[in-house]
Structure formats: structure tokens, C-alpha cells
């Protein structure tokens, strides 16, 4: 079963946390998208509010808290997952989206408590069950993380 990029115009452009939780299975402390600001056929703009009480700051690093780069990558992945599932009306109970490749990943500036991390993901292609995307995270207009990725749409096993 292949999914093609849906070329319809914007749908409900803002999603709040309960709507996000209905789309992806992640929960605290691993849910890293707080709000969707824009949702288009091949693009999403989402927000992660980075607060001082994030669990990961206890160990990364106690005297100079920095959001781990891998969590920035995960936040971008979650945003891409929300975009693809929601915009293409795919039931999240039927499929899970997982990374199959991460390329050209660069970290350009630290993310610290108090930052608002904007997550912009653009779907660049869909072939069968694989989705390619370009992702950029920014704070105050400055790039913090940028990457190209491929994800696989995996059917969930029915019990």
C-alpha cells in the first residue's frame, strides 16, 4: 500500500496538545511537540517550549543545561510524523512511522531552558512506504539543527 503526497490546501492549521496526542503515541517525558502552528500538504511548523524543568536537564548538563541534539532530532521526527499522519488521514492505530535514515545532520547552536524551538519539516517525497523529509529547528530565527531523513510507514500488528 503506497501513500502519495496529498496536494490539498491547508487543513486545521493549529493543533493543541490533546490533538497531537491523538495522532502520535509519544507521552511525557518523550512527547516533544507542544503545538502545531501550521499544517500544509507537504509542510508542518510546530513548537516545543523548552523549560528548565525538563527531565533531561538533570544530567545534560547540570551546571550548563543544553537540550541534547538527539532530542532536537526526535522533536523534528515527531513533527514530521504528525504532518504525514494528520494531513493524509492515516489512522495512527494502523501505522507507526520510524526513522530509516538520518543524513546531513548538523547542530549549529545550543538550545537552553526558556527557548522556543520551532520545528519545520518539509516532506520532499513519498515512495511506497517511505517518506523523505528536510527538517530545520530554529530558536529566534537561528538554526539549531538541520537534517535530511527518511522514515518508514510500518503497519501495526493486530492482536
Secondary structure, DSSP 8 states (H G I E B T S, - for coil): -----------S--B-HHHHHTT----TTS----EEEEE-SSEEEEEEE--TT-GGGGTS-TTS----HHHHHHHHHHHHHHHHHHHTT--TTTEEEEEEEEEEEEE-S---TT-EEEEEEEEEEEETTEEEEEEEEEETTEEEEEEEEEEEEEE----
